[in-house]
Amino acid sequence: MKLYGASLYLPLDRDIAGDIYTIENTLQFTQGEGLILSLDSNARNKLWFDKYTNARGRTMEEYIIRRDLHIVNTDTSIPLFETNRGRSWIDLTVQ
């Protein structure tokens, strides 16, 4: 079995539809082999332990469900992004 890994940055100021297109191309490239995606998604969603869900988070959630991907994030005690303005769980690992 082959295992692929990809790390993608999905900027907050860019339409997430284009980013999902990039993720989809990555999935197509691996053709059903093992894939782990590490996403700096800038998408907030309670599904991956953020305090609320934004529009990007809803779009990402729908895509994850539609493609039957699995969220690997499990530790809710440590925020994945933190500044003096706040913290969040916008980084996402899926397989």
N, CA, C and O atoms as a GROMACS GRO file, in nm:
protein
  380
    1MET      N    1   0.084  -0.118   0.000
    1MET     CA    2   0.000   0.000   0.000
    1MET      C    3   0.088   0.124   0.000
    1MET      O    4   0.190   0.128   0.068
    2LYS      N    5   0.049   0.222  -0.075
    2LYS     CA    6   0.118   0.351  -0.078
    2LYS      C    7   0.050   0.444   0.021
    2LYS      O    8  -0.070   0.434   0.046
    3LEU      N    9   0.128   0.535   0.077
    3LEU     CA   10   0.074   0.636   0.167
    3LEU      C   11   0.121   0.772   0.118
    3LEU      O   12   0.240   0.794   0.098
    4TYR      N   13   0.027   0.862   0.099
    4TYR     CA   14   0.057   0.997   0.057
    4TYR      C   15   0.023   1.093   0.170
    4TYR      O   16  -0.066   1.067   0.250
    5GLY      N   17   0.095   1.203   0.174
    5GLY     CA   18   0.065   1.309   0.269
    5GLY      C   19   0.072   1.442   0.197
    5GLY      O   20   0.155   1.462   0.108
    6ALA      N   21  -0.016   1.533   0.235
    6ALA     CA   22  -0.015   1.667   0.175
    6ALA      C   23  -0.049   1.768   0.283
    6ALA      O   24  -0.134   1.744   0.369
    7SER      N   25   0.019   1.880   0.278
    7SER     CA   26  -0.007   1.990   0.369
    7SER      C   27  -0.053   2.108   0.285
    7SER      O   28   0.018   2.153   0.195
    8LEU      N   29  -0.173   2.157   0.314
    8LEU     CA   30  -0.231   2.265   0.233
    8LEU      C   31  -0.270   2.384   0.321
    8LEU      O   32  -0.327   2.367   0.429
    9TYR      N   33  -0.238   2.503   0.272
    9TYR     CA   34  -0.282   2.626   0.337
    9TYR      C   35  -0.400   2.681   0.258
    9TYR      O   36  -0.389   2.704   0.138
   10LEU      N   37  -0.512   2.702   0.326
   10LEU     CA   38  -0.633   2.752   0.262
   10LEU      C   39  -0.660   2.893   0.317
   10LEU      O   40  -0.724   2.906   0.422
   11PRO      N   41  -0.613   2.997   0.248
   11PRO     CA   42  -0.622   3.134   0.301
   11PRO      C   43  -0.767   3.178   0.326
   11PRO      O   44  -0.858   3.144   0.251
   12LEU      N   45  -0.783   3.252   0.432
   12LEU     CA   46  -0.915   3.301   0.471
   12LEU      C   47  -0.974   3.395   0.366
   12LEU      O   48  -1.096   3.400   0.350
   13ASP      N   49  -0.890   3.469   0.296
   13ASP     CA   50  -0.939   3.568   0.199
   13ASP      C   51  -0.961   3.511   0.059
   13ASP      O   52  -0.986   3.586  -0.035
   14ARG      N   53  -0.951   3.379   0.045
   14ARG     CA   54  -0.973   3.314  -0.085
   14ARG      C   55  -1.099   3.229  -0.075
   14ARG      O   56  -1.128   3.171   0.030
   15ASP      N   57  -1.174   3.222  -0.185
   15ASP     CA   58  -1.295   3.141  -0.190
   15ASP      C   59  -1.262   2.994  -0.163
   15ASP      O   60  -1.175   2.937  -0.228
   16ILE      N   61  -1.329   2.935  -0.067
   16ILE     CA   62  -1.299   2.797  -0.028
   16ILE      C   63  -1.332   2.696  -0.139
   16ILE      O   64  -1.280   2.584  -0.138
   17ALA      N   65  -1.417   2.733  -0.232
   17ALA     CA   66  -1.450   2.641  -0.342
   17ALA      C   67  -1.325   2.605  -0.423
   17ALA      O   68  -1.308   2.490  -0.463
   18GLY      N   69  -1.238   2.701  -0.446
   18GLY     CA   70  -1.113   2.673  -0.517
   18GLY      C   71  -1.022   2.582  -0.437
   18GLY      O   72  -0.952   2.497  -0.493
   19ASP      N   73  -1.023   2.599  -0.305
   19ASP     CA   74  -0.941   2.514  -0.219
   19ASP      C   75  -0.995   2.371  -0.217
   19ASP      O   76  -0.917   2.276  -0.216
   20ILE      N   77  -1.125   2.357  -0.217
   20ILE     CA   78  -1.184   2.223  -0.222
   20ILE      C   79  -1.152   2.156  -0.355
   20ILE      O   80  -1.133   2.034  -0.361
   21TYR      N   81  -1.146   2.233  -0.461
   21TYR     CA   82  -1.105   2.181  -0.591
   21TYR      C   83  -0.962   2.125  -0.582
   21TYR      O   84  -0.934   2.018  -0.638
   22THR      N   85  -0.873   2.196  -0.513
   22THR     CA   86  -0.735   2.148  -0.493
   22THR      C   87  -0.733   2.019  -0.413
   22THR      O   88  -0.660   1.926  -0.446
   23ILE      N   89  -0.814   2.013  -0.307
   23ILE     CA   90  -0.822   1.890  -0.227
   23ILE      C   91  -0.874   1.775  -0.312
   23ILE      O   92  -0.822   1.664  -0.305
   24GLU      N   93  -0.975   1.802  -0.392
   24GLU     CA   94  -1.032   1.700  -0.479
   24GLU      C   95  -0.928   1.648  -0.578
   24GLU      O   96  -0.920   1.527  -0.601
   25ASN      N   97  -0.849   1.738  -0.636
   25ASN     CA   98  -0.743   1.696  -0.728
   25ASN      C   99  -0.641   1.608  -0.657
   25ASN      O  100  -0.591   1.512  -0.715
   26THR      N  101  -0.610   1.640  -0.532
   26THR     CA  102  -0.518   1.560  -0.454
   26THR      C  103  -0.575   1.420  -0.430
   26THR      O  104  -0.504   1.320  -0.443
   27LEU      N  105  -0.704   1.413  -0.397
   27LEU     CA  106  -0.769   1.283  -0.378
   27LEU      C  107  -0.768   1.202  -0.508
   27LEU      O  108  -0.745   1.081  -0.505
   28GLN      N  109  -0.793   1.267  -0.619
   28GLN     CA  110  -0.793   1.198  -0.748
   28GLN      C  111  -0.654   1.146  -0.782
   28GLN      O  112  -0.639   1.037  -0.838
   29PHE      N  113  -0.550   1.224  -0.748
   29PHE     CA  114  -0.412   1.184  -0.775
   29PHE      C  115  -0.376   1.055  -0.701
   29PHE      O  116  -0.307   0.970  -0.756
   30THR      N  117  -0.424   1.042  -0.578
   30THR     CA  118  -0.388   0.925  -0.498
   30THR      C  119  -0.468   0.801  -0.537
   30THR      O  120  -0.430   0.690  -0.498
   31GLN      N  121  -0.574   0.815  -0.609
   31GLN     CA  122  -0.653   0.705  -0.665
   31GLN      C  123  -0.684   0.595  -0.562
   31GLN      O  124  -0.662   0.477  -0.589
   32GLY      N  125  -0.735   0.634  -0.447
   32GLY     CA  126  -0.779   0.536  -0.349
   32GLY      C  127  -0.670   0.482  -0.258
   32GLY      O  128  -0.699   0.402  -0.169
   33GLU      N  129  -0.547   0.524  -0.276
   33GLU     CA  130  -0.439   0.484  -0.186
   33GLU      C  131  -0.451   0.564  -0.057
   33GLU      O  132  -0.534   0.654  -0.048
   34GLY      N  133  -0.371   0.534   0.042
   34GLY     CA  134  -0.374   0.605   0.168
   34GLY      C  135  -0.334   0.751   0.152
   34GLY      O  136  -0.237   0.782   0.083
   35LEU      N  137  -0.408   0.839   0.215
   35LEU     CA  138  -0.379   0.983   0.206
   35LEU      C  139  -0.410   1.048   0.340
   35LEU      O  140  -0.516   1.026   0.399
   36ILE      N  141  -0.315   1.127   0.388
   36ILE     CA  142  -0.338   1.210   0.505
   36ILE      C  143  -0.322   1.355   0.461
   36ILE      O  144  -0.220   1.393   0.405
   37LEU      N  145  -0.425   1.435   0.488
   37LEU     CA  146  -0.422   1.577   0.454
   37LEU      C  147  -0.410   1.659   0.582
   37LEU      O  148  -0.490   1.644   0.674
   38SER      N  149  -0.312   1.744   0.586
   38SER     CA  150  -0.296   1.838   0.695
   38SER      C  151  -0.334   1.975   0.640
   38SER      O  152  -0.266   2.029   0.553
   39LEU      N  153  -0.444   2.030   0.692
   39LEU     CA  154  -0.501   2.151   0.634
   39LEU      C  155  -0.498   2.267   0.733
   39LEU      O  156  -0.553   2.257   0.843
   40ASP      N  157  -0.434   2.376   0.694
   40ASP     CA  158  -0.451   2.501   0.766
   40ASP      C  159  -0.573   2.563   0.699
   40ASP      O  160  -0.561   2.647   0.610
   41SER      N  161  -0.690   2.521   0.744
   41SER     CA  162  -0.813   2.544   0.670
   41SER      C  163  -0.876   2.681   0.688
   41SER      O  164  -0.952   2.726   0.603
   42ASN      N  165  -0.844   2.748   0.796
   42ASN     CA  166  -0.912   2.873   0.830
   42ASN      C  167  -1.063   2.853   0.827
   42ASN      O  168  -1.138   2.946   0.798
   43ALA      N  169  -1.106   2.734   0.858
   43ALA     CA  170  -1.247   2.699   0.864
   43ALA      C  171  -1.279   2.657   1.006
   43ALA      O  172  -1.215   2.566   1.061
   44ARG      N  173  -1.375   2.721   1.065
   44ARG     CA  174  -1.412   2.689   1.203
   44ARG      C  175  -1.538   2.605   1.205
   44ARG      O  176  -1.635   2.634   1.134
   45ASN      N  177  -1.535   2.498   1.287
   45ASN     CA  178  -1.651   2.411   1.293
   45ASN      C  179  -1.650   2.336   1.426
   45ASN      O  180  -1.546   2.289   1.472
   46LYS      N  181  -1.765   2.327   1.486
   46LYS     CA  182  -1.776   2.253   1.612
   46LYS      C  183  -1.741   2.106   1.592
   46LYS      O  184  -1.701   2.038   1.687
   47LEU      N  185  -1.756   2.056   1.470
   47LEU     CA  186  -1.725   1.916   1.442
   47LEU      C  187  -1.579   1.884   1.475
   47LEU      O  188  -1.548   1.774   1.520
   48TRP      N  189  -1.489   1.980   1.452
   48TRP     CA  190  -1.349   1.960   1.490
   48TRP      C  191  -1.311   2.049   1.608
   48TRP      O  192  -1.200   2.102   1.615
   49PHE      N  193  -1.407   2.065   1.699
   49PHE     CA  194  -1.389   2.117   1.834
   49PHE      C  195  -1.370   2.267   1.846
   49PHE      O  196  -1.328   2.314   1.952
   50ASP      N  197  -1.401   2.345   1.743
   50ASP     CA  198  -1.398   2.489   1.759
   50ASP      C  199  -1.521   2.532   1.838
   50ASP      O  200  -1.612   2.452   1.860
   51LYS      N  201  -1.522   2.657   1.881
   51LYS     CA  202  -1.634   2.704   1.963
   51LYS      C  203  -1.758   2.735   1.880
   51LYS      O  204  -1.869   2.734   1.933
   52TYR      N  205  -1.739   2.764   1.752
   52TYR     CA  206  -1.854   2.789   1.664
   52TYR      C  207  -1.820   2.746   1.522
   52TYR      O  208  -1.706   2.712   1.491
   53THR      N  209  -1.920   2.749   1.437
   53THR     CA  210  -1.905   2.712   1.297
   53THR      C  211  -1.926   2.834   1.209
   53THR      O  212  -2.026   2.904   1.222
   54ASN      N  213  -1.830   2.860   1.119
   54ASN     CA  214  -1.848   2.969   1.023
   54ASN      C  215  -1.884   2.910   0.886
   54ASN      O  216  -1.892   2.789   0.870
   55ALA      N  217  -1.905   2.998   0.788
   55ALA     CA  218  -1.947   2.952   0.655
   55ALA      C  219  -1.843   2.860   0.593
   55ALA      O  220  -1.878   2.759   0.532
   56ARG      N  221  -1.715   2.893   0.607
   56ARG     CA  222  -1.609   2.807   0.554
   56ARG      C  223  -1.614   2.669   0.622
   56ARG      O  224  -1.595   2.566   0.557
   57GLY      N  225  -1.641   2.670   0.751
   57GLY     CA  226  -1.651   2.544   0.825
   57GLY      C  227  -1.766   2.458   0.778
   57GLY      O  228  -1.752   2.336   0.768
   58ARG      N  229  -1.880   2.520   0.748
   58ARG     CA  230  -1.994   2.444   0.696
   58ARG      C  231  -1.961   2.382   0.560
   58ARG      O  232  -1.993   2.266   0.534
   59THR      N  233  -1.897   2.462   0.474
   59THR     CA  234  -1.861   2.412   0.341
   59THR      C  235  -1.762   2.297   0.353
   59THR      O  236  -1.776   2.195   0.284
   60MET      N  237  -1.662   2.312   0.440
   60MET     CA  238  -1.563   2.206   0.458
   60MET      C  239  -1.628   2.081   0.518
   60MET      O  240  -1.597   1.969   0.476
   61GLU      N  241  -1.717   2.099   0.614
   61GLU     CA  242  -1.788   1.986   0.674
   61GLU      C  243  -1.866   1.908   0.568
   61GLU      O  244  -1.860   1.786   0.563
   62GLU      N  245  -1.939   1.979   0.483
   62GLU     CA  246  -2.018   1.914   0.378
   62GLU      C  247  -1.928   1.834   0.284
   62GLU      O  248  -1.963   1.724   0.243
   63TYR      N  249  -1.812   1.891   0.252
   63TYR     CA  250  -1.720   1.821   0.163
   63TYR      C  251  -1.664   1.695   0.229
   63TYR      O  252  -1.658   1.589   0.167
   64ILE      N  253  -1.624   1.707   0.355
   64ILE     CA  254  -1.569   1.592   0.428
   64ILE      C  255  -1.671   1.479   0.434
   64ILE      O  256  -1.636   1.363   0.414
   65ILE      N  257  -1.796   1.513   0.460
   65ILE     CA  258  -1.901   1.411   0.466
   65ILE      C  259  -1.926   1.350   0.329
   65ILE      O  260  -1.937   1.228   0.316
   66ARG      N  261  -1.935   1.436   0.227
   66ARG     CA  262  -1.963   1.388   0.092
   66ARG      C  263  -1.854   1.294   0.041
   66ARG      O  264  -1.884   1.198  -0.030
   67ARG      N  265  -1.729   1.320   0.076
   67ARG     CA  266  -1.617   1.238   0.030
   67ARG      C  267  -1.582   1.126   0.128
   67ARG      O  268  -1.486   1.051   0.105
   68ASP      N  269  -1.659   1.114   0.236
   68ASP     CA  270  -1.638   1.009   0.336
   68ASP      C  271  -1.496   1.012   0.393
   68ASP      O  272  -1.432   0.908   0.408
   69LEU      N  273  -1.449   1.132   0.423
   69LEU     CA  274  -1.318   1.149   0.486
   69LEU      C  275  -1.334   1.139   0.637
   69LEU      O  276  -1.445   1.155   0.690
   70HIS      N  277  -1.226   1.112   0.705
   70HIS     CA  278  -1.229   1.095   0.850
   70HIS      C  279  -1.144   1.204   0.915
   70HIS      O  280  -1.029   1.225   0.875
   71ILE      N  281  -1.199   1.271   1.013
   71ILE     CA  282  -1.128   1.375   1.086
   71ILE      C  283  -1.042   1.308   1.192
   71ILE      O  284  -1.091   1.228   1.271
   72VAL      N  285  -0.913   1.342   1.192
   72VAL     CA  286  -0.819   1.281   1.285
   72VAL      C  287  -0.806   1.364   1.413
   72VAL      O  288  -0.770   1.310   1.517
   73ASN      N  289  -0.836   1.492   1.408
   73ASN     CA  290  -0.825   1.578   1.526
   73ASN      C  291  -0.902   1.518   1.643
   73ASN      O  292  -1.019   1.482   1.628
   74THR      N  293  -0.837   1.505   1.758
   74THR     CA  294  -0.904   1.449   1.874
   74THR      C  295  -0.879   1.526   2.003
   74THR      O  296  -0.961   1.520   2.095
   75ASP      N  297  -0.769   1.599   2.011
   75ASP     CA  298  -0.734   1.667   2.136
   75ASP      C  299  -0.797   1.806   2.140
   75ASP      O  300  -0.758   1.895   2.064
   76THR      N  301  -0.894   1.824   2.227
   76THR     CA  302  -0.963   1.952   2.238
   76THR      C  303  -0.900   2.043   2.342
   76THR      O  304  -0.943   2.157   2.356
   77SER      N  305  -0.802   1.996   2.415
   77SER     CA  306  -0.747   2.074   2.525
   77SER      C  307  -0.647   2.180   2.478
   77SER      O  308  -0.628   2.281   2.546
   78ILE      N  309  -0.583   2.158   2.365
   78ILE     CA  310  -0.483   2.253   2.316
   78ILE      C  311  -0.532   2.314   2.184
   78ILE      O  312  -0.556   2.241   2.088
   79PRO      N  313  -0.547   2.448   2.180
   79PRO     CA  314  -0.589   2.510   2.055
   79PRO      C  315  -0.484   2.490   1.946
   79PRO      O  316  -0.364   2.483   1.975
   80LEU      N  317  -0.528   2.480   1.823
   80LEU     CA  318  -0.437   2.459   1.712
   80LEU      C  319  -0.383   2.590   1.656
   80LEU      O  320  -0.286   2.590   1.581
   81PHE      N  321  -0.446   2.700   1.691
   81PHE     CA  322  -0.401   2.833   1.649
   81PHE      C  323  -0.430   2.928   1.764
   81PHE      O  324  -0.540   2.929   1.819
   82GLU      N  325  -0.329   3.008   1.800
   82GLU     CA  326  -0.350   3.099   1.912
   82GLU      C  327  -0.268   3.226   1.893
   82GLU      O  328  -0.149   3.221   1.861
   83THR      N  329  -0.333   3.341   1.914
   83THR     CA  330  -0.267   3.471   1.913
   83THR      C  331  -0.317   3.548   2.034
   83THR      O  332  -0.397   3.498   2.113
   84ASN      N  333  -0.269   3.671   2.048
   84ASN     CA  334  -0.318   3.753   2.158
   84ASN      C  335  -0.463   3.795   2.138
   84ASN      O  336  -0.527   3.844   2.231
   85ARG      N  337  -0.517   3.778   2.017
   85ARG     CA  338  -0.657   3.811   1.988
   85ARG      C  339  -0.753   3.695   2.012
   85ARG      O  340  -0.874   3.715   2.014
   86GLY      N  341  -0.700   3.576   2.031
   86GLY     CA  342  -0.788   3.461   2.055
   86GLY      C  343  -0.724   3.332   2.011
   86GLY      O  344  -0.607   3.328   1.971
   87ARG      N  345  -0.802   3.227   2.020
   87ARG     CA  346  -0.754   3.095   1.980
   87ARG      C  347  -0.864   3.020   1.908
   87ARG      O  348  -0.982   3.050   1.924
   88SER      N  349  -0.822   2.920   1.830
   88SER     CA  350  -0.921   2.844   1.754
   88SER      C  351  -0.863   2.708   1.715
   88SER      O  352  -0.746   2.678   1.740
   89TRP      N  353  -0.946   2.630   1.655
   89TRP     CA  354  -0.911   2.496   1.609
   89TRP      C  355  -0.935   2.492   1.458
   89TRP      O  356  -1.017   2.414   1.409
   90ILE      N  357  -0.862   2.577   1.384
   90ILE     CA  358  -0.882   2.589   1.239
   90ILE      C  359  -0.793   2.496   1.158
   90ILE      O  360  -0.811   2.481   1.037
   91ASP      N  361  -0.697   2.433   1.224
   91ASP     CA  362  -0.613   2.335   1.155
   91ASP      C  363  -0.683   2.200   1.162
   91ASP      O  364  -0.741   2.164   1.264
   92LEU      N  365  -0.676   2.127   1.055
   92LEU     CA  366  -0.756   2.006   1.042
   92LEU      C  367  -0.673   1.897   0.975
   92LEU      O  368  -0.607   1.921   0.874
   93THR      N  369  -0.677   1.778   1.034
   93THR     CA  370  -0.611   1.664   0.971
   93THR      C  371  -0.721   1.563   0.936
   93THR      O  372  -0.801   1.524   1.020
   94VAL      N  373  -0.722   1.523   0.809
   94VAL     CA  374  -0.823   1.428   0.760
   94VAL      C  375  -0.753   1.318   0.682
   94VAL      O  376  -0.643   1.334   0.630
   95GLN      N  377  -0.821   1.205   0.676
   95GLN     CA  378  -0.771   1.094   0.594
   95GLN      C  379  -0.887   1.028   0.525
   95GLN      O  380  -0.868   0.932   0.451
   0.00000   0.00000   0.00000
